[in-house]
Amino acid sequence: MEQKSFLQTGGRWTQVKIKTAIASADAIANYLFDHQAVGLEIQENNDEYSTLLAYFPQDDLTTMRLRNLRRFIAKLPSFGLPGEESITIEMRAYDSQDWANSWRSAFPPQEIGDHVVVAPTWHQMEEDEPQDDELGDQSGTEKILIRLDPGMAFGTGHHPTTRLSLHLLSGLSFKGREIVADIGTGSGILSILAVKMGAKKVIALDIDETALNVAEHNFVVNGIKDHVDLRQSEGLVNLTGKFHLIISNIVSQVILPMIPSYPQYLRKGGKLILSGILDSESQTIRTALRDHGFQCLQVRQQDEWVGILAQKGN
Ligand SMILES: C[S@@+](CC[C@H](N)C(=O)[O-])C[C@H]1O[C@@H](n2cnc3c(N)ncnc32)[C@H](O)[C@@H]1O
C-alpha cells in the first residue's frame, strides 16, 4: 500500500478525535475511511457514544479536511442521524505509528443471524467462514458472504437500521424468479443479499449519486451486477411494474408518504420491508400500513430502531 511508505518514513500525523452519538459513528467512520484517513480506530464505545480516532498525514490539506468533515457532519440529520449537536472534534499533532495495523478493526466482519456474514473486502475469511469462491446462488442453508468496501454511502451492516433490514430479508425465501425493488440502496447491501438469496432481479434506487457509485462497485465485487438495475431516482416515482418485494430503509419522514403508493407496485401477496423507523414513530407507520391493506408479519427492534415486514392483502 502506498500509505505504508509514508508510515515507514516516520512522517508526522494529525490525529482527529471525534466523539459522536453512537448512531452516527458508522457513517462518520465510513466518511473518514473514504477520505484517505490512513488510520482509523475506535477508542471507546458505549451504548450512547463512540470515540473515533482518525489519522491523516500532517500537510497543507489539514484545514480543508476538517472543513469537509464538518460539512459532512452537518448533513447527517438528512439521513435521520444525529448531527453537530451530539458530535465533538479535536485535532492534535501525533508521532506514534502504533495504530498502523489497528485501523481496520473499525470494520470487523458482522454476523447477521445464522446465515449472513458481512465482511470488508480486505478481511481474510477463516476456513470455517464462507469463502469468496462460494459466491453465486447461495439460497439454502449455506452461509451467505457479502463483501463490502466501506465508502461514503450508508450501509456497512453495523447500523441497526441495516441490521434490522438484513435480518428481515434473510428470513424470507426466494425461488429464483422474484423481482425486488430496493429504494434507498446506499451501499447496495440489501440488494446484494436479495440476489445472493436467489432473487432474479433487483431495481436499486438512490437519490444520492455518491451512493450509486459505491453501490455499483459493491455489486461488481459481489459478482451480482448483471442481476441489478441501478438508477438515480427519488422514492417510487420512476418505478414501473409489480414487485414481489419492496425494501425501503430510509427514514419515516420519507417512508410514510410512500405507504399509499406501495400497493400499486406490489404483486398480490407481495412483501414490504421497512426500516429507518424510530420506536416512537412505529405505531404511526403500522397504522398507515393497516389503513392501506397491509398486514404486519414481523416487527423487530434494535436499540431505538424498528424494522417491519408487512404483506399486501388480497
Ligand atoms: C439509511 S440509508 C440505507 C442504505 C442501505 N439500504 C442500508 O440498508 O444500509 C438510506 C438511503 O436512502 C437514500 N435516500 C434518502 N431519501 C431517498 C428518497 N426519497 N428516494 C431514494 N433514496 C433516498 C439515501 O441517499 C441513503 O443512501
The ligand as an SDF file (V2000), in Angstrom:
LIG
                    3D

 27 29  0  0  0  0  0  0  0  0999 V2000
  -30.4220    4.7040    5.7910 C   0  0  0  0  0  0  0  0  0  0  0  0
  -29.6780    4.6300    4.2160 S   0  0  0  0  0  0  0  0  0  0  0  0
  -29.9420    2.9010    3.8100 C   0  0  0  0  0  0  0  0  0  0  0  0
  -28.8780    2.3120    2.9420 C   0  0  0  0  0  0  0  0  0  0  0  0
  -28.9640    0.7910    2.7570 C   0  0  0  0  0  0  0  0  0  0  0  0
  -30.1520    0.4160    2.0250 N   0  0  0  0  0  0  0  0  0  0  0  0
  -28.9480    0.0730    4.0970 C   0  0  0  0  0  0  0  0  0  0  0  0
  -29.9220   -0.5880    4.4230 O   0  0  0  0  0  0  0  0  0  0  0  0
  -27.9600    0.1900    4.8290 O   0  0  0  0  0  0  0  0  0  0  0  0
  -30.8790    5.4860    3.2390 C   0  0  0  0  0  0  0  0  0  0  0  0
  -30.5010    5.6940    1.7880 C   0  0  0  0  0  0  0  0  0  0  0  0
  -31.6620    6.2340    1.1370 O   0  0  0  0  0  0  0  0  0  0  0  0
  -31.3010    7.2790    0.2670 C   0  0  0  0  0  0  0  0  0  0  0  0
  -32.4990    8.1280    0.1600 N   0  0  0  0  0  0  0  0  0  0  0  0
  -32.9320    9.0830    1.0290 C   0  0  0  0  0  0  0  0  0  0  0  0
  -34.1110    9.5810    0.6070 N   0  0  0  0  0  0  0  0  0  0  0  0
  -34.4230    8.9390   -0.5560 C   0  0  0  0  0  0  0  0  0  0  0  0
  -35.5190    9.0120   -1.4710 C   0  0  0  0  0  0  0  0  0  0  0  0
  -36.5360    9.8530   -1.2900 N   0  0  0  0  0  0  0  0  0  0  0  0
  -35.5030    8.1980   -2.5550 N   0  0  0  0  0  0  0  0  0  0  0  0
  -34.4770    7.3370   -2.7620 C   0  0  0  0  0  0  0  0  0  0  0  0
  -33.4130    7.2280   -1.9330 N   0  0  0  0  0  0  0  0  0  0  0  0
  -33.3920    8.0080   -0.8400 C   0  0  0  0  0  0  0  0  0  0  0  0
  -30.0800    7.9110    0.9180 C   0  0  0  0  0  0  0  0  0  0  0  0
  -29.3070    8.5830   -0.0630 O   0  0  0  0  0  0  0  0  0  0  0  0
  -29.3820    6.6970    1.5460 C   0  0  0  0  0  0  0  0  0  0  0  0
  -28.4430    6.1360    0.6570 O   0  0  0  0  0  0  0  0  0  0  0  0
  1  2  1  0
  2  3  1  0
  2 10  1  0
  3  4  1  0
  4  5  1  0
  5  6  1  0
  5  7  1  0
  7  8  2  0
  7  9  1  0
 10 11  1  0
 11 12  1  0
 11 26  1  0
 12 13  1  0
 13 14  1  0
 13 24  1  0
 14 15  1  0
 14 23  1  0
 15 16  2  0
 16 17  1  0
 17 18  1  0
 17 23  2  0
 18 19  1  0
 18 20  2  0
 20 21  1  0
 21 22  2  0
 22 23  1  0
 24 25  1  0
 24 26  1  0
 26 27  1  0
M  CHG  2   2   1   9  -1
M  END
$$$$
